[in-house]
Amino acid sequence: MLALGKAAVSMSAAATQILGDEVEGLALTRYGHIGTVSLPPSVEVIEAGHPVPDQNGERAAARIFDLAKGLTENDRCIVLISGGGSALCALPGHGVTLADKRALAKRLLASGASVREINCVRKHLSACKGGRLALAAAPSIVETYCISDVAGDDPAHIASGPTVPDTTSQSDAMAILHKYKVAASDAVYAALNDPRNALPAKDHPAFVAGNVSVVARSRDALDAAARFVANRGYKPIVLGGDIEGEAREVGLAHAGRALELSKSSQRYALISGGECTVTLQDRAGRGGPNLEYLLALALALRGAPGVSALAADTDGIDGNSEAAGAFIDCSTLARAQDIGLDLRQMLERNASYSAFAELGDLLITGPTLTNVNDLRVILIDGEIT
């Protein structure tokens, strides 16, 4: 059993309950994402860096590949994938080092590129992503179970699809660097032109017998939220779990929708998921897509009465902060003014975390040991309870 991602330990615990204690393998997760879950001694647990890879991730990835390469046609390989696995499983491809990958990861994360675009680049600089783990585990029977944190729930995009074939090319990865004007080392450019780093073909024999299942996704969280608010007298409007784009622009659009609905006497709940992006204007900025979404939302709502909102990442961590997200309501702007906070200026400086910390409106859950992307709820003519 090989598990990668922020939900690696909780997924491994569930799997061992089904498979029994005879299972052996490794679970690779983010620092602090073990929780109180206990696994049998035969399952090794390693914590590593995310979203910027580190040496623990490199060593763990090498260990995972050693385990996979030792399998035979008589073995069964259960691969458990969840969001975060792409950065955690940090085994560099031909011609690049971990230092190259770390430097590039920081620039990509600040560029405004989508997670899918970032992972495209990662795949072509990795020895484990884009189906390469399935090749290493051949000729064993590989079964992959995914918790999706990506729009569209395509397994090829969850943790960069280590057991799933990919159709992007090295030139696609290069185009993403050019699109966002991301500077990279000479080694990175050379690696993206090295045929040894080309991804395996989708008809490779290693993929033929494999089975891939998505066992949880954003829609599950949205449906649960819809049931929750409906039981409390709100009419849920689910906008979908695949919303992407610049966080502040999505917040502005959702504010317009909420203001329009507020003209009715009906109580509504606008519910959405997906994963927005933040283009850093200030490299010292702290926060994440949900905090920036809420800050833009609050400014656009202008203290509209009866409108409140929550936005949070379901893994318990929004961007580079320890907060899952935050809350706003009709008093947010007035309270900020009372304590001398210029929220518009803080939005421009990507200082959303500081804004909500000063207001006392952060949502801090700690690691949830799962990850089905972001959850945003706007209540109209009511309060979050």
N, C-alpha and C positions, 0 to 999 in steps of 0.2 A: 504494500500500500504506500503510495507516494502522494503527499498532500502539499499543496502550495497555495498561499494566500492568507488573508486576514482571518478567514474562517477555517484554516487548515486544522486546528486542534479540535474545534467543536465538530467538524465534519468527520475527523478521524475517530472521535469518541462514538459518534453515531454508527460509523461503519464497523467498529470493533464489536459493538453490541449485536450487530447482525451477523458478522463473520466469525465471532468468537476470538478468544485470546491467542489462537495459533497464528494470527496474522502478524506479519513483521513489516517494518518499513521505516519511513521518515516523514515527519510533518515539519514544514518550513513556514514560519509565520513572522509577523512584524513584532518588534520589541513590545512587550506588555500585553500581547494578545493570546496568552495561554489561559488566563483566568484561573478558575478553580477546577478546571476539567482535568481528570486523571486518565492517563493512557497506560496500557500494559508496558512493561519494561522492554518488550520487543519492538516498540515503536519509539524511535529516537525523535526528540523535539529540538529544533534549532530556531533561534530568533535572529532576525537580521534587519538591515536598514530598509526603510521605505519612507518617502518616494525616491530617495537617492540611494542607490545600491552601495553596499559596503563589503568588506572582506569576509564577514560571516556569510553573506549571501553567496559570494563566490565559492567559498569552501563548501557550503551546503549544496550548491548546484553540482559541484564536482562529485560530492558524495552520492547525490541522487543518481547521477549518471553512472557511477560505479555500480550501484545497486541494479539499475536498469540493464546494464550491459551483461550482468551475470545471469540473466533470466534465459530460460529455454522454452521450447514449444510445449513443455509440460507445466509451465507456470502460468499463473493468472496475475496480471498487474492491474490493481485498482488505483486509478489516478483521480484525486479529488482536487478540483480547481475552484478558486474563488478570487475575487478582486484583490489586487496587490501583488499577485504572484509574479507579474512581469518584472517589477523592480526587485523583488526578493530573490528570484532565481537568477543570479547575476554571473553567468558563465560567459566570458567574452568570446567572440568569434575570432577567426583568423586575423592576425595583424593588429588587434586592438587590445588595450589593457583596461583594467578596472578603472584606473585614473581617467582614461579617455571617456569611458561610459559615464562616470560620475560627473565630469565637467559638462558633458553634452546633456545629461539628464537635467541638470540645474538650468541650463539655457532653454531647453525645450519647455520645461515647466513654467518658465516666466514668459514664454513667447506668445501665448494665446492659442497655441495649437491644441486641437482636440485630443482626448485620450487615445482615440483610434489612430490619429496621425502620429502621435508620440510612439505608440506601440508598433506602428509600421516601421519606423526607424529602428526601434529596439530589435525587432525580429531579424533585421539584416545585419546586425552587429552582434548577434548572440549565437552560442553553440547549443542552446536548449529550446528556443522559441520556434514558432512557426512549424510545428510538427516534428521537430528534431528529437524530442523525447520519445515519441512513438518509434522512430527509427532505432534509437538506442535500445528500447525494450523488445524489439523484434528478436526472435519469432514468438514471443509469449503472446497470450491473449490479453489485449489491453482494453479495459473498460473505463471510460471517463465520465465522471459526474461533476457537473458545474453548478455553482451558484452565480447567477449572472449579475454583473454590475455595469453592463454596457447597454447602450441603446440598441434595440433590435435583437438582443439575446443571441447573437451569432457566436457559437463556441470558438470560432477562429479569433475572436477579438477579446475573449475573456482571458486575462493574464497572458495575452499574446499567443494563445492557442498552442501550448507545448505538445499536444498530441493530435492536433488538427491541421490538415493541409491549408496553405494560404496561397492566394493568387496574386499578391502584390510582388513587385519587382524591386531590384536594387535602384533602378532609376526612379521609381515612385518615392523611395525613401530620400533620395537625393533631391527630388523636386520639393519635398516638404521642407527640407533645410533651406532651400532657396526661397520658398514661399514666405517663410517667417523670418528670413534674414538671420538665421541661426549660424553663428560662427562655430566651426568644428576644427579639430586638429587635422594635420596632414594624414595621420594614421587612419582617422575616420573616413576621410575621402578615399583613401587608398583601399580600405576595407569594403567600401560600397562599390568599388570597381573590381573587387577580387572575386572571380567565379566560384571560389571555394565557399564563399558566404551566401551563394544563391540558395534559396529555399528549396526543399524537396518537392518534386512534382506531385500534384494532387492525386495522380493515379499510381503512386508508389505502392508496392505490395504491402508495406507496413501499415497502410491505412485501410486496406481492404476488409480485414476481419475485425477491425476496431468498432466499438460501440460507444457513442457519445450521447449523453442525456443532460438536459438542463433541468435541475430539480427545484430551483427557486429563482424568482426573478422580481423585477421592480413591480410588475403588475400585481403580484401577490400582496405587497405592502400597500399599494394604492387601493386595492379592493377591501383590505382590512380596515384602512382608514375610512373608506366610504361607508362601510357598515357601522363603524364606530360613530361617525357624525350623524348618520341617518337615525340611529337610536336616540340621539339627543336633539332631534327636531330640525336638523338642517337637510336641505336638498343637495346631495353631492353632485358635483359636475367634475368628472374625471377628464382632465385634459390630455392624459397619456403619460406613459413612462419613458418616452424616447425624446424628451425635449433637450435640445442642445443649443449652444450659442453663448455669446458673451453674457455673463451673469447679470450685469447691470441692465442690459438691454431686455433680457427676459423679465426682470423685475418691473421695468417700465411698462412692458406689454401687459403683464398680469395686473398691474395697478389699473390700467385702462379698463380691463374686463371687470375688475372688482367694482370700480366706480359706477360702471354702467348697471351692474346687478344691484347696487345699493339703492337705486331709484325705486326698486320694487319693495313691497311689504314682505315678500318671501324671504326666509332665511336660507342662505346658500353657503356651500363650502366648495371652493375651487381647490382641486387636488391634482398634483402633478409630480412627476418624477423625471429621471434622466440625469444628465451630468453636464452642467454648464462649465464654462472656462473663465479664467481671469487673466487678462493681459496686464502684467505688472508695469505700472508707470514709475513706481518707487520700489526699488529692490529691497528696501527695508520694511516694506508693507507686510502686515501680518493678518492672516485670515484665510478665507477660502471662498469658493463659489456661493455657498449658502449664505454666509454672512454678507458678502457683497450684494447678492440678490436682495436680501432683506433691507439693506441700507438704501439701495436704489428704490425699492418698493415703498419704504416709509416716506422718502422724499417726494415721490410721485403722488402718494395718497394725500399728503398735506394735512394729516390729522383727521381724515374723514371719520366721522362718528360711526361707531358700530362695526368697524373693520379691524380685525386683528389677524396675525399670521405667525406661523412657525415654519422654519426651513432648517433641515438637518440632514447630515449624511448618516445613513443607517449603520455605518460601521463605527460611529461614535467619534469620528475625527474629520473636521472640515479643513481642508487645506493644510497649512503649516501651524495650526493651533491645536490646543488640547480640547477645544469645544466641539461638540457635534454640530452646533448651529446656534440659533437664538430665536427670540420672540420679538414681535412689535405689536403695538396697538395704537389707538387714537391719541394716546398721551405721549408717544415716543418723541416727537419733535419738540413739544413743549417742555418735557423734562430735560432734553438735551440743551435747550436754550437756557433753562434755569441754571445749569451747571457750567455754562460757557462752552459747550461743544458745538463746533461748526461741522455738522454732519456732511454737508456737501463737499467741504474741503477734505474731510477725512475719506470720503468716497474717492476723490481724485487721487489721494495719496495711498489708496489701497489699505487704509488703516481701519478696516471694518471690525477687526477683533478688538482693538482699543476702544472703538466707539461703544460697542455693546458691553465691554467689560466695565467702562465708566458708568453706563446706564444700569448695570446689574441685571442685564437681560440675556446673558449667555445661557445656553443649554449645555450642561456638561454631564455626560452619561458614563464616560469611560468606554473602553473597547466593548462592543456588543458581541463580538465573535461571530458576526455574520456581515454580509455586505451586498445589499440589493440596490445600491446607488442612492440618490437623494430622494427625500420626501418633503414636499412643500404643501402646506395647507393654509388657505386664506378663508377665514370665517367672516361672513358678512351679516351684520345685525346680530352679533353675539360675542361672546367671550370664549377664549380657549380655557377649557376646564380639565 
